[in-house]
Amino acid sequence: MKEIVGKYNLPDKPLLGLYDTFDDVVEWKHIDWAGYCGVNVFWIDLYGVERGVFLKMLNKEILVGGMWGPSPEYSRGTLIGLPEWAIDLKNLSNEELFLKDIEIFSQFSSHANYLKIHNRPAIFLYDAMALFREEASFNKAKSFFREKHGREAYFVSDTLPRIPTTPDDEYIKTLFKYKDLNSTDALTSWVGFMDNLRENRKYAENYDDYYEDHLRIWSNYTRSLNKEFVPTVIPGFYSGYSWGEQDQIPIARSPNLFYNRLLSTLKYSENHIRIDTWNDFGEWTYIEPSVKEGFAYLSKLREVLLEFSSTSEGGRQP
């Protein structure tokens, strides 16, 4: 975070100032703020410097879940008929890499503060849309967890397409022929199902007109597979600050828009929702308290969750 905020001319900055994520004061403050406003899980990457953050937070009083993403070592584009970004898990080298990656998670999954869903250690598979013919590899990974811990891993897969794509889209039908969706446990997407913000201007400019309809369509599809649907919600999005993509059309950002988007996600969630993200100031998706916006987004989150909990029977986890 220090590098990003210092390098780019961002419109806002963390309320804590330029900080080091490894600072205990920063971590405890984030946990305090997030927990008070209803966040009870942080998904953290288990690779590179992020693993250090994961390990420190694992020993603090909040749940953390491990986040996997495909490294450059994976071979792509080897499966005829699929795009150049596709990762074929029947490719033996790819399967070996995947299983080694998953073994890393098993080192921490028995910890009391590691996220369990249905009493199973949860792993968020970022960019799982890129994985194809994954059934055998997923089953081997789950078997490894079962043999080591007595329970299988629970895979939350970032697989669902972005706005405006529906299950009837011919391109998606072609891709899904090569995917083994029954081998995962829950389906989600990334940053509020946002579309390519340069090629499809109308979907970015009218994002909120499409968002809830997209939730409904893909929640119905996911439940037809007897899988859990995990909605993703954002306060806004614009990556021009961090990636220099100045031709990008922003997804509007405001506390009230965030409030309304949260209401939409809660209509379609079964047990969980994912907020993308906590502190990515470079992509305009932060809800962390900031210099200009203060606690506006966390206040809206707390407000909507209190309203939701007072009108629903039982409890749901955000």
Phi, psi and omega in degrees: 000320180302318182294315183295311183295324181285330186276326188248151180274080184279153181285346181208164182219160181301145177300331179283354185082191178289116187234163172260122184299337180282352181293125181301320180299317179297313182297315180295323180294318178298316179298317180298309180298312184295314182297320180298328185262005171110354176283124180237006177215138167247127169273127183228135177299140181259018183237149178066211185296334182298334181298325177297321177295315179304312183296321179292317182288333178301330182264013177246174194273057172205152178286143171230147176239148181276139182244124179256145172215149183290126179279168179296345181290341180291139176281133181239157173072023182266351183261116183298134179096354180244162183295169183291344181269357184289138177248113181273113182279358169276351169290121189300322179292324177293317179298318180299316178299315182298314182294324176294320177300313184293329177300329178301318181296326183295340180292338186241350192289344178274352180298144182300331183263009174276135184299128172244136172241123187054040178065022178238136179299127186267139177231124178270116181266094179290139180060037178291346174300334181282349182270132180229153182051052190266355188303309184297317180293318178297317180295322177295319179296317180293322177297321178301315178296318181297319180290325184274324187240355180081007178205146183284158171288156178246113185267122170256111191256125174281084188235333188290138184291168183271166173303133009253018190294137179244168178297344180272356179296129185297324179295317179293321177301319179295314180298316185292342175297334182259002180255149180250076186294337179289347182272353175262179183244328180215150181239139178213188174221200185231146179037062171061031178060026185297147181268176172296116191275005175253323185275333184234075185304318187295330181285331175283315182291334180241035187309313186289342175287337183256337191300306184294323178297322178294319176303313182298313183299312186277338172290320177297317179297314182298318181290334176294338176268002184061039176245159178280136176263125180244103181293152174242137184226147181230154172278341182165177178201134169194115184261009179299334180292321186262330186248357177074018182273075188291342181275006183283143176266119183293149164272123188305144183236129172192155178301321181291322176297319178299317178302312181294323178294322176298318177302319179296315181297322183292337176294330189247356179281150175263311181223334188221152164231153178246129175260120177253104010220191177275307191222031179272084179292333182289340178243009172069020183253012184286143168242357175304140177307137186230170183297314185273325187257353177057228182260022188303317185283321176293326177296319178293323178297312179299318180300311184290325179290323176295319177296317182295315182292333181280343182249353181251150177278140182072198181227151175236150179265130177286000000 
